Amino acid sequence: MGRRFGRLWAAYAVSAYGSGLGFGALPLIAVLALHAGPAEVSALSAVGPAVGALIAVPLAPWVEFRRKRPVMIAMDLTRFAVMASIPVAHFFGWLGFVQLLVVSAVVAAAKIASSAAGGTYLKAVVRPDDLLVANARFESTNWSSIAVGPPLGGAAIGLWGPVTTLVADALSYLFSALCLTAIRDREEAQRPAGRGRVRAGTLLDGWRHIMEHPVLRALYLNNMLVSGLIMATEPLLAVLLLGQLGFPPWQYALAFAAPCLGGLIGSRLARRVVARHGRHRVLRTAGTLRAVWLIGLVLVRPGVVGLLIVMAVQLAIVINMSLYTPVLATYRLEHTPAHLVARTLSAWSIGQQASVAVLTALAGLLADATGPRTALSVAGLLILVSPLLLPAATRATADRTT
């Protein structure tokens, strides 16, 4: 698909594997280095991304009307700087919880802006017929980084201390920026309509486009509910498996890392499955199957059987999610006008991140009151409603959309 896509993919892969190594590093540092309690760790997991989503709202039109490659480079360098500040502060004994919150918020906002710019740039450098293949490659890279990164990161933390993986994560953004800098092209910035500054209404144009498009609206609402509930179960499982059921840390890491290899299966099959069954059926079927397995987590028990239950549930979710996500990403790009792509992708990411933050906080409160297994049951039952939010059809809308 060309040298530009190859370097864009390389930049994504470098940062993805760095993030995989640093997966969960901020809460871990809060516990090990700052001796933070459950309330502070929950705040770090929810408040930081929520604030980052708010910061990203005014960034959306800024990204839209600028050249996308420099925006991605700037966001990589921003993440490199703030992530690198933690090991430096830790070395000099200056590290505090407020710094972790600030870093979490800045990284979340930069990720949204970078993803929006990257999606827009991808649409410009890849032919329409290759969009699904490109998105599938990004998806497989993402899941493989999650499968490989956390176990290696855990081993590195055990050998060299809690800030080790943050050094690797920070450097990955620097190398990503270098990969993007190596792309040589003449990219022109889109200009806002009219004269003067970007009008205030452009802040909401991404959400307006989503809500006015019946299929994107349904997919958006479904995605917020599913992503929020799945991510909300992670801290609940940590408390249940590590605290109440006594799983050793290596088994806990294995339970989440090994099933991520299923992401290679789903993403690699995406193009063939769409060619055989059609995009509408894939969105409906895989979108449903990625949600129905979560309730199985309430069956987890001590020992090998419990470990296998968690891995089986996670594997089923990951396979269907990795099949669904590139099809969704391709449909979203195809049905978004070029002048709205960055704002639409920003609105999508902001909504998803806010949903994760809110539902994680609510799940934590419910778990405190009733226990993690009850909270898992509620999340598993609520997510069964999500298939009702999937669009009844995409073909008719596709025929009407230019």
WONORDA-V606863 format. One record per backbone hydrogen bond with DSSP energy under -0.5 kcal/mol. NH is the residue of the N-H (numbers start at 0). CO is the residue of the C=O. If there is no record, write none. Layout:
BEGIN
nh = [NH/NH]
co = [CO/CO]
END
This chain:
BEGIN
nh = [5/6/7/8/9/10/11/12/13/14/15/16/17/18/19/20/21/22/24/27/28/29/30/31/32/33/34/35/40/41/42/43/44/45/46/47/49/50/51/52/53/54/55/56/56/57/58/59/59/61/62/63/64/65/70/71/72/73/74/75/76/77/78/79/80/81/82/83/84/85/85/86/87/88/89/90/91/92/92/93/94/99/100/101/102/103/104/105/106/107/108/109/110/111/112/113/114/115/116/117/118/119/120/121/122/123/124/125/129/130/133/134/135/136/137/138/139/140/141/142/143/144/145/146/147/148/149/151/152/153/154/155/156/157/158/159/160/163/166/166/167/168/169/170/171/172/172/173/174/175/176/177/178/179/180/181/182/184/186/201/202/203/204/207/208/209/210/211/212/212/213/216/217/218/219/220/221/222/223/224/225/226/227/228/229/230/231/232/232/233/234/235/236/237/238/239/240/241/242/242/243/244/246/250/251/252/253/254/255/255/256/257/259/260/261/262/263/264/265/266/267/268/269/269/272/273/274/275/276/277/281/282/283/284/285/286/286/287/288/289/290/291/293/295/296/297/298/299/305/306/307/308/309/310/311/312/313/314/315/316/317/318/319/320/321/322/323/324/325/326/327/328/329/330/331/332/333/334/335/339/340/340/343/344/345/346/347/348/349/350/351/352/353/354/355/356/357/358/359/360/361/362/363/364/365/366/367/368/369/370/370/374/375/376/377/378/379/380/381/382/383/384/385/387/388/389/397/398/399/400]
co = [1/2/3/4/5/6/7/8/9/10/11/12/13/14/15/16/17/19/21/23/24/25/26/27/28/28/30/29/36/37/38/39/40/41/42/42/45/46/47/48/49/50/51/52/53/53/54/55/56/57/58/59/60/62/66/67/68/69/70/71/72/73/74/75/76/77/78/79/80/81/82/82/83/84/85/86/87/88/89/88/88/95/96/97/98/99/100/101/102/103/104/105/106/107/108/109/110/111/112/113/114/115/116/117/118/119/120/121/126/127/129/130/131/132/133/134/135/136/137/138/139/140/141/142/143/144/145/147/148/149/150/151/152/153/154/155/156/160/162/163/163/164/165/166/167/168/169/169/170/171/172/173/174/175/176/177/179/182/184/198/199/200/201/203/204/205/206/207/208/209/211/212/213/214/215/216/217/218/219/220/221/222/223/224/225/226/227/228/229/230/230/231/232/233/234/235/236/237/237/238/238/239/240/247/247/248/249/250/251/252/252/253/256/257/258/259/260/260/261/262/263/264/265/266/268/269/270/271/272/273/277/278/279/280/281/281/282/283/284/285/287/287/290/292/293/294/295/296/301/302/303/304/305/306/307/308/309/310/311/312/313/314/315/316/317/318/319/320/321/322/323/324/325/326/327/328/329/330/332/336/336/337/339/340/341/342/343/344/345/346/347/348/349/350/351/352/353/354/355/356/357/358/359/360/361/362/363/364/365/365/366/370/371/372/373/374/375/376/377/378/380/381/382/384/385/386/393/394/395/396]
END
